[in-house]
Amino acid sequence: MFAIFERLVDPFPKGRSESPPAGLWPFVWFYARPIWPYLAWLAFLSAAIAIVEVSLFGFLGSVVDWLTGLDRATFIQNQGWWLAGMAFVVLILLPALHLANALVLFQGIFGNFPMRFRWSVHNWLLDQSLAFFQDEFAGRVATKMMQTSLALRETITKTIDVLLYVAVYFGGILFLVAASDWQMVLPFVGWLVLYTLLLRYYVPRLMKVAEAQADARALMTGRVVDAYSNIGTVKLFAHTRREADYARDAMGAFLQPVYGQARLVTGFQVFLISLNSLLLFSVGALGIGLWLNELVTVGAIAVAVGLVLRIGGMSQWVMWEISALFENIGTIRDGSATFSQPVSLSDKLAAEELSVERGEVRFESIGFGYHGAKPHRGAGPVVDGFSLTVRPGEKVGLVGRSGAGKTTLLNLLLRFYDLQEGRILIDGQNIADVTQASLRSKIGMVTQDTSLLHRSIRDNILYGRPEADEAALMKAVERAEAHGFVGQLVDHEGRPGLDAEVGERGVKLSGGQRQRIAIARIMLKDAPILLLDEATSALDSEVEAAIQENLYQLMEGKTVIAIAHRLSTIANLDRLVVMDKGRIVEEGPHEALLANGGLYAQLWHRQVGGFIAAGNDDAAEEEVKAAE
């Protein structure tokens, strides 16, 4: 039975994820719409349960009247069917309604609905551009996704469960009490007015202090995590006490909104208990007065007093549920601001698969500036009027100072960003007209900042070509000179060699080891176009020399564009293209460029230990380098 309800909501819907609309309630409805029949069923069950529970109080009043006014000898004979009917309601109907409610809520919605949200948003995030993730912290986005999924579920279910249930329940109370005498309703109406005023006063203040508490908690947690993340630096400078005091300041600041929240809670509790006591006194006094005048029965008084006691417990529950509801709404607002952003870089509707037979790459008068900066206006990092044709199978090196636009050029070729001017062609096909997946499947790239997935070495290498067999995998490992250290690895759970996990971003490996895994991955991918961005920068000279020969073998038959500040690593390529401020200023083979005595010759002669010395103008280009 559980499995049937667990399959009501599909947690992993098929098809592409759409960008949700902006605005709180359109955002909520966008994700709630696919499950609206089950939400409607949940609303019906909540209302039915409220009606049945209120009716029990009415029956209780009737029982009191029967017991005080009917003959014991004929009681069962006269009221037996009523008693049997209420026994059915208590023993069968009410538990069945609660069971149906629990099955829909907990089996059907509770786990599946937030997972459906996470799955849809995750797919949408994977389609977002690289610029989106550069503007957001990855951990912050992931946390928003997790928190918003739960807040969305709680907002929808609590709105139904609390607001609808309470509205029906309280409406039933007023109807039931008024049935005995309309005057009995007056204390309940007065209580409702005062209770609403209490909520209007305390809920916004509790929400405000909760927001301040969340900010203070984030500051406190950030300072603690900062110390733990940089514990080596803390100990190196002997600043453990300084860090403790630094964290204590944030902890002290966190206590202030905590104290404020506690004061509000105490005030609310006192006022609410006083209000509930006043209701109990008013109903009891009024009921006795009406009974003395023979206007109500003893059963009616028992029902009214019982309902007062029930309201006393429910009123505190409603208060906290409404506070939680507003907190969840705040979380959804924050999440919707991120997740309602449209995908800024997407495939055209008629995009086709890229076909690469020759491997010619052509840049035609391209212009690009980060963050919307327009070429020709000198604002931000740009590639300006850049034209270059890389012939099929040609090996071209890009040279220039830091910030010249070299890495930006590779990112544009991979279509991590869309051009603002010009076009890029591969074998005559505009990369803006083909699917991004097919484009990147035909390009292999090794970067200076190697990032590995928090998985095994095997999984990381097979990421280049998941369908590759074990023999191809081992060949790539050997060609990347990685077999020596891979065979000696054992992770914390005892998994050896290729099955050892590398940690987050490959933190368990050295920089050189990560680089060799990345090179093995690209060797396994074997794409027709190869991009190298400081591919051997993290390797020592001995390992680099060992890999270099295999890299040259990897380049055979491929179109290659390579970047290196250590000019000796690319001096033997077919052609070197020297860039400055997003433009080509020189191009040709190594010897010819040296003979010209231009920028390349200056960079070559200024190298110390094989690296380009930093010039005075590099500081102005740091922003460019960061963007690249």
C-alpha positions in Angstrom: 0.0 0.0 0.0 2.8 2.4 0.9 4.5 1.8 -2.5 1.3 2.8 -4.4 1.3 6.3 -2.7 5.0 6.6 -3.0 4.6 6.5 -6.8 1.9 9.3 -6.9 4.4 12.1 -7.5 7.3 11.5 -10.0 10.4 12.8 -8.3 12.4 12.8 -11.5 10.2 14.2 -14.3 11.4 13.8 -17.9 12.1 16.6 -20.3 14.1 19.8 -20.1 13.6 22.0 -17.1 12.1 25.4 -17.7 13.0 28.7 -16.0 10.3 29.4 -13.4 8.6 32.8 -13.3 9.7 35.6 -11.0 7.5 36.6 -8.1 6.7 34.6 -4.9 3.3 33.0 -5.7 3.9 32.5 -9.5 7.1 30.7 -8.4 5.3 28.6 -5.9 2.5 27.7 -8.3 5.0 26.8 -11.0 6.3 23.9 -8.9 3.0 23.1 -7.2 0.9 22.9 -10.4 2.0 19.3 -11.4 0.8 17.9 -8.1 -2.4 20.1 -7.7 -4.8 17.1 -7.6 -3.0 15.6 -4.6 -2.9 19.1 -2.9 -6.7 19.4 -3.5 -7.2 15.9 -2.0 -5.1 16.9 0.9 -7.2 20.1 1.4 -10.4 18.0 1.3 -9.0 15.5 3.9 -7.9 18.4 6.2 -11.3 20.0 6.0 -13.1 16.6 6.6 -10.9 15.9 9.6 -11.7 19.3 11.1 -15.4 18.9 10.6 -15.4 15.4 12.2 -13.3 16.5 15.2 -15.7 19.5 15.8 -18.7 17.2 15.5 -17.3 15.0 18.2 -17.6 18.0 20.6 -21.2 18.4 19.6 -21.9 14.7 20.2 -20.1 15.0 23.6 -22.7 17.7 24.5 -25.5 15.5 23.5 -24.2 12.6 25.6 -24.0 14.9 28.6 -27.6 16.0 28.1 -28.7 12.3 27.6 -26.9 11.2 30.8 -28.5 13.9 32.8 -32.0 13.8 31.4 -32.8 10.3 30.1 -33.9 7.1 31.8 -31.2 4.5 32.3 -33.5 1.7 31.6 -34.3 2.8 28.1 -31.1 4.7 27.3 -29.5 2.1 25.1 -32.8 1.3 23.3 -33.4 4.9 22.5 -29.9 6.2 21.8 -28.1 2.9 20.7 -28.0 3.8 17.0 -26.5 7.2 17.7 -23.9 5.7 20.0 -23.1 3.0 17.3 -22.8 5.7 14.7 -20.4 7.8 16.7 -18.4 4.7 17.6 -18.0 4.1 13.8 -16.9 7.7 13.4 -14.4 7.5 16.3 -13.0 4.0 15.6 -13.3 3.8 11.8 -13.9 7.0 10.0 -11.6 9.4 11.8 -8.6 7.0 11.8 -9.3 6.3 8.1 -9.3 10.0 7.3 -6.0 10.5 9.1 -4.5 7.5 7.4 -5.6 8.8 3.9 -4.2 12.2 4.9 -0.9 10.7 6.0 -0.5 8.5 2.9 -1.0 11.5 0.6 1.2 13.8 2.6 4.0 11.7 3.9 4.2 8.9 1.3 3.1 10.9 -1.8 4.4 14.5 -1.2 6.7 14.7 1.8 9.8 13.2 0.1 8.9 13.2 -3.6 7.9 16.9 -4.0 11.1 18.5 -2.7 13.1 15.9 -4.7 11.2 16.8 -7.8 12.1 20.5 -7.1 15.8 19.6 -6.6 15.9 17.5 -9.7 14.3 20.2 -11.9 16.4 23.0 -10.5 19.6 20.9 -10.7 18.9 20.3 -14.4 18.2 24.0 -14.9 21.4 24.9 -13.1 23.5 22.6 -15.3 22.2 24.4 -18.3 23.2 27.8 -16.9 26.2 29.6 -18.3 29.7 29.7 -16.8 29.1 33.3 -15.9 26.2 32.4 -13.7 28.5 30.3 -11.5 31.2 32.9 -11.5 28.7 35.4 -10.0 27.5 32.9 -7.3 29.3 30.7 -4.8 28.7 27.1 -5.6 28.0 26.2 -2.0 25.5 29.0 -1.7 23.6 27.9 -4.8 23.5 24.3 -3.5 22.3 25.4 -0.1 19.6 27.6 -1.6 18.4 24.7 -3.7 18.2 22.4 -0.6 16.6 25.0 1.7 14.1 26.3 -1.0 12.9 22.7 -1.7 12.0 22.1 1.9 10.6 25.7 2.4 8.4 25.2 -0.7 7.0 21.9 0.6 6.4 23.4 4.1 4.7 26.5 2.7 2.3 24.6 0.5 1.4 21.8 3.0 1.3 24.2 6.1 -1.0 26.6 4.2 -3.4 23.7 3.6 -2.9 22.0 6.9 -2.9 25.0 9.2 -4.9 27.8 7.6 -7.6 25.6 6.0 -7.8 23.2 9.0 -8.0 26.1 11.5 -10.5 28.1 9.4 -12.8 25.1 9.0 -12.3 24.1 12.6 -13.0 27.5 14.0 -15.9 28.0 11.7 -17.3 24.7 13.0 -16.8 25.9 16.6 -18.8 29.1 16.0 -21.6 27.1 14.2 -21.7 24.5 17.0 -21.7 27.0 19.9 -24.3 29.3 18.1 -26.6 26.3 17.7 -27.2 26.3 21.5 -27.4 30.1 21.9 -26.0 32.9 19.8 -24.8 34.7 22.9 -22.3 31.9 23.6 -20.5 32.9 20.4 -19.6 36.4 21.6 -16.6 35.4 23.8 -15.2 33.3 20.9 -15.5 36.2 18.5 -13.9 38.5 21.0 -11.0 36.0 21.5 -10.5 35.7 17.7 -10.2 39.5 17.3 -7.7 39.8 20.2 -5.7 36.7 19.0 -5.5 38.2 15.5 -4.1 41.4 17.0 -1.5 39.4 18.9 -0.4 37.7 15.7 -0.2 41.0 13.9 2.0 42.4 16.6 4.3 39.5 17.3 4.7 37.6 14.0 6.4 40.5 12.1 8.7 41.2 15.0 9.6 37.5 15.4 10.3 37.4 11.7 12.5 40.5 11.9 14.5 39.1 14.8 14.7 35.7 13.0 16.3 37.4 10.0 18.8 39.2 12.3 19.5 35.9 14.0 20.1 34.2 10.6 22.6 37.0 9.6 24.4 36.8 12.9 24.5 33.0 12.6 26.0 33.2 9.2 28.7 35.6 10.4 29.5 33.4 13.4 29.7 30.2 11.3 31.7 32.0 8.6 34.4 33.1 11.2 34.6 29.6 12.7 34.8 27.9 9.3 37.4 30.5 8.1 39.6 29.6 11.0 39.2 25.8 10.4 39.8 26.2 6.7 43.0 28.1 7.3 44.2 26.3 10.4 47.7 25.9 8.9 48.1 29.7 8.6 46.5 30.2 12.1 49.1 28.0 13.7 52.0 29.3 11.6 51.4 32.8 12.9 50.5 31.5 16.4 47.1 33.3 16.4 44.9 30.7 18.0 43.8 33.1 20.8 43.3 35.9 18.3 41.0 33.6 16.2 39.2 32.5 19.4 38.5 36.2 20.3 37.5 36.9 16.7 34.9 34.1 16.9 33.8 35.2 20.4 32.8 38.6 19.1 30.6 37.0 16.5 29.1 34.6 19.1 28.3 37.5 21.3 26.7 39.3 18.5 24.6 36.2 17.8 23.3 36.2 21.3 21.7 39.6 21.0 18.9 38.6 18.5 18.6 35.3 20.5 17.8 37.4 23.6 15.4 39.5 21.6 13.6 36.5 20.3 13.3 35.0 23.8 11.8 38.3 25.1 9.2 38.3 22.3 8.3 34.6 23.0 7.9 35.3 26.7 5.7 38.3 26.1 3.6 36.3 23.6 3.2 33.4 25.9 2.0 35.5 28.8 -0.5 37.5 26.7 -1.8 34.3 25.0 -2.2 32.4 28.3 -4.0 35.5 29.7 -6.2 35.7 26.7 -7.1 31.9 26.8 -7.8 32.2 30.6 -10.1 35.2 29.9 -11.9 33.1 27.2 -12.4 30.2 29.6 -13.7 32.5 32.3 -16.0 34.3 29.9 -17.5 31.2 28.4 -17.9 29.5 31.8 -19.5 32.6 33.4 -21.8 33.2 30.4 -22.7 29.5 30.2 -23.7 29.4 33.8 -25.7 32.6 33.5 -27.6 31.2 30.5 -28.2 27.9 32.2 -29.6 29.6 35.3 -32.1 31.3 32.9 -32.8 27.9 31.2 -31.5 29.1 27.9 -28.8 26.4 27.4 -28.3 22.9 28.6 -25.5 21.4 30.6 -24.3 19.6 27.5 -24.0 23.0 25.7 -21.8 24.3 28.5 -19.7 21.2 28.4 -19.2 21.5 24.7 -18.2 25.2 24.9 -15.7 24.6 27.8 -14.2 21.7 26.0 -13.8 23.8 22.8 -12.1 26.5 24.9 -9.6 24.0 26.2 -9.0 22.8 22.7 -8.5 26.3 21.4 -6.0 27.0 24.1 -3.7 24.3 22.9 -4.3 25.0 19.2 -3.6 28.8 19.5 0.1 28.3 20.4 0.5 25.7 17.7 -1.0 28.1 15.1 1.3 30.9 16.3 4.5 28.9 15.7 3.2 27.4 12.5 2.5 30.9 11.1 5.9 32.1 12.2 7.5 29.1 10.4 5.3 29.8 7.4 6.7 33.3 7.1 10.2 32.1 7.5 9.7 29.6 4.7 8.2 32.3 2.5 11.3 34.4 3.1 13.5 31.4 2.1 11.4 30.9 -1.1 11.8 34.6 -1.9 15.5 34.3 -1.7 15.6 31.1 -3.7 13.3 32.4 -6.4 15.5 35.5 -7.0 18.2 33.0 -8.0 16.3 30.2 -9.7 14.0 32.5 -11.7 16.9 33.9 -13.7 16.6 32.8 -17.3 19.3 30.6 -18.9 21.5 33.3 -20.5 23.3 31.0 -22.9 21.2 28.3 -24.7 21.1 26.4 -27.9 19.1 27.7 -30.8 15.8 25.8 -31.5 17.2 24.5 -34.8 20.7 23.8 -33.5 22.4 20.9 -35.1 25.2 18.6 -34.1 28.7 19.8 -34.9 30.6 17.7 -37.4 34.4 17.9 -37.4 36.2 16.2 -40.3 39.2 18.5 -40.9 39.5 20.6 -37.7 39.8 24.1 -39.1 39.2 26.9 -36.5 38.5 30.4 -37.7 38.0 33.5 -35.6 36.3 36.3 -37.7 36.6 39.8 -36.3 35.3 38.7 -32.9 34.7 41.2 -30.1 33.8 40.4 -26.5 33.7 42.1 -23.1 32.9 40.6 -19.7 29.9 41.8 -17.8 28.5 43.4 -20.9 31.5 45.6 -21.6 31.5 46.6 -25.2 34.6 46.2 -27.4 36.2 49.5 -28.6 35.2 51.3 -25.4 38.1 50.2 -23.2 35.8 49.0 -20.4 36.6 45.6 -18.8 38.5 42.6 -20.3 37.9 42.3 -24.0 38.9 40.6 -27.2 38.7 43.3 -29.8 38.5 42.8 -33.6 40.4 39.4 -33.3 40.8 37.4 -36.5 42.7 34.2 -36.8 42.6 31.0 -38.9 44.0 27.8 -37.5 44.5 25.4 -40.3 43.5 21.7 -39.9 46.2 19.9 -37.9 48.1 23.1 -37.2 49.7 23.7 -33.7 49.3 27.3 -32.7 50.7 28.9 -29.5 49.1 31.9 -27.9 51.6 34.3 -26.2 51.1 37.5 -24.3 51.2 39.2 -21.0 48.7 38.2 -18.3 45.4 39.7 -19.3 46.0 39.8 -23.0 42.9 37.8 -23.6 44.4 34.3 -24.3 42.2 32.3 -21.9 39.2 34.3 -22.9 39.8 33.3 -26.5 39.6 29.6 -25.5 36.5 30.2 -23.4 34.8 31.8 -26.4 35.8 28.9 -28.6 34.2 26.5 -26.1 31.2 28.9 -26.1 31.2 29.5 -22.4 30.2 33.0 -23.4 28.4 34.4 -26.5 30.2 36.8 -28.7 29.2 40.4 -29.0 30.7 40.8 -32.4 32.0 38.5 -35.2 31.7 34.7 -35.3 33.8 31.6 -34.7 33.7 28.8 -37.3 34.8 25.2 -37.0 35.0 23.5 -40.4 32.8 26.3 -41.7 30.1 25.8 -39.0 29.2 28.7 -36.8 29.6 27.5 -33.2 26.6 29.6 -32.2 24.4 27.5 -34.5 25.3 24.0 -33.1 24.5 22.4 -29.8 26.9 23.2 -27.0 27.2 19.5 -26.0 28.3 18.5 -29.6 30.8 21.5 -29.7 32.5 20.6 -26.4 32.5 16.9 -27.2 34.8 17.7 -30.2 37.2 19.7 -28.0 39.6 18.5 -25.4 41.1 21.0 -22.9 43.7 20.8 -20.1 43.8 23.9 -17.9 46.3 25.2 -15.4 43.7 25.1 -12.6 42.9 21.4 -12.7 39.7 20.5 -10.9 38.8 16.9 -10.3 35.4 15.5 -9.2 35.1 14.1 -5.7 35.1 10.5 -7.1 37.6 7.8 -7.8 40.6 8.3 -10.1 38.9 5.8 -12.5 35.7 7.9 -12.6 37.7 11.1 -13.2 39.7 9.7 -16.1 36.6 7.9 -17.6 34.9 11.3 -17.6 36.8 11.9 -20.9 35.1 8.9 -22.5 32.8 6.9 -20.2 32.4 4.0 -22.6 36.2 3.3 -22.8 37.4 -0.1 -21.9 40.0 -1.0 -19.2 42.8 -1.3 -21.8 42.2 2.2 -23.2 42.0 3.6 -19.6 45.3 2.0 -18.6 47.0 3.2 -21.8 45.9 6.8 -21.0 47.2 6.5 -17.4 50.6 5.3 -18.7 50.9 8.0 -21.4 50.2 10.6 -18.8 53.0 9.2 -16.6 50.4 8.7 -13.8 50.7 4.9 -13.3 53.5 5.2 -10.8 51.7 7.2 -8.2 48.2 5.8 -9.0 49.4 2.3 -8.1 50.5 3.5 -4.7 47.3 5.3 -3.7 44.9 4.1 -0.9 42.1 6.3 0.3 40.7 6.5 3.8 38.3 3.6 3.2 41.0 1.3 1.9 40.2 1.6 -1.8 43.4 1.2 -3.8 44.8 2.5 -7.1 42.2 3.6 -9.7 39.4 3.1 -7.2 40.8 5.5 -4.6 38.8 8.7 -4.2 40.6 12.0 -4.7 38.6 14.3 -2.4 36.9 17.5 -3.1 38.4 19.1 -6.2 41.2 16.5 -6.0 42.5 17.9 -2.7 44.1 14.5 -1.7 46.5 14.7 -4.7 49.3 17.1 -5.3 49.1 19.7 -8.0 51.3 17.6 -10.4 49.3 14.5 -9.7 46.0 16.3 -10.5 47.5 17.6 -13.7 48.5 14.2 -14.8 45.0 12.8 -14.1 43.6 15.7 -16.2 46.0 14.9 -19.0 45.1 11.2 -18.9 41.4 12.2 -19.1 42.0 14.3 -22.3 44.2 11.6 -23.8 41.3 9.2 -23.3 38.8 11.6 -24.8 40.9 11.9 -28.0 39.0 14.9 -29.4 40.0 16.3 -32.8 40.6 19.8 -31.4 43.0 20.2 -28.4 43.3 23.2 -26.2 46.1 23.5 -23.7 46.1 26.3 -21.1 49.3 26.0 -19.1 48.8 22.2 -19.3 52.2 21.3 -17.7 52.6 24.3 -15.3 52.0 22.2 -12.2 54.6 19.5 -13.1 58.2 19.4 -12.1 60.8 19.4 -14.9 61.5 15.7 -14.8 57.8 14.7 -15.1 57.2 17.4 -17.6 59.9 16.0 -19.8 58.4 12.5 -19.5 55.0 13.7 -20.5 56.0 16.1 -23.2 56.8 13.3 -25.7 53.3 11.8 -25.1 51.7 15.2 -25.4 53.3 15.6 -28.8 52.0 12.2 -29.7 48.6 13.3 -28.5 48.8 16.4 -30.8 49.4 14.3 -33.9 46.5 14.8 -36.4 44.8 17.3 -34.2 44.3 21.0 -34.4 46.0 22.5 -31.3 45.8 25.9 -29.6 48.2 26.1 -26.6 48.8 28.8 -24.0 52.0 28.9 -21.9 53.8 31.6 -20.0 56.8 29.4 -20.1 57.6 30.1 -23.7 60.1 27.2 -24.0 57.2 24.8 -23.8 55.5 26.1 -27.0 58.5 27.5 -28.9 58.5 24.4 -31.3 54.8 24.8 -32.3 54.0 25.5 -36.0 53.1 29.1 -35.3 53.0 31.5 -32.4 50.4 34.3 -32.1 51.3 37.2 -29.9 48.4 39.0 -28.3 48.2 42.3 -26.5 45.0 43.9 -25.2 42.8 41.5 -27.1 44.5 42.0 -30.5 47.1 40.2 -32.5 50.3 42.2 -32.6 52.7 39.5 -34.0 52.6 36.0 -35.4 55.0 33.6 -36.9 57.5 30.8 -35.9 59.7 31.2 -32.9 62.9 32.2 -34.7 61.2 34.7 -36.9 59.6 36.4 -33.9 62.9 36.6 -32.1 64.5 38.2 -35.2 61.7 40.8 -35.4 62.6 42.2 -32.0 59.0 42.9 -31.0 56.9 42.0 -28.0 57.6 38.3 -28.2 61.4 39.0 -28.2 61.0 41.2 -25.2 59.0 38.5 -23.3 61.5 35.9 -24.3 64.5 37.9 -23.0 62.8 39.0 -19.8 62.1 35.5 -18.7 63.8 34.3 -15.6 63.8 30.6 -15.0 61.5 30.1 -17.9 58.7 32.5 -16.7 57.6 35.9 -18.0 58.5 38.6 -15.6 55.7 40.8 -14.4 55.6 44.2 -16.0 54.5 47.5 -14.5 51.3 47.3 -16.5 50.3 43.9 -15.1 48.5 45.4 -12.1 46.0 47.1 -14.4 45.2 43.7 -16.0 44.6 41.7 -12.8 40.8 42.1 -13.2 41.1 40.7 -16.7 43.1 37.7 -15.5 40.5 37.1 -12.8 37.7 37.1 -15.3 39.5 34.8 -17.6 
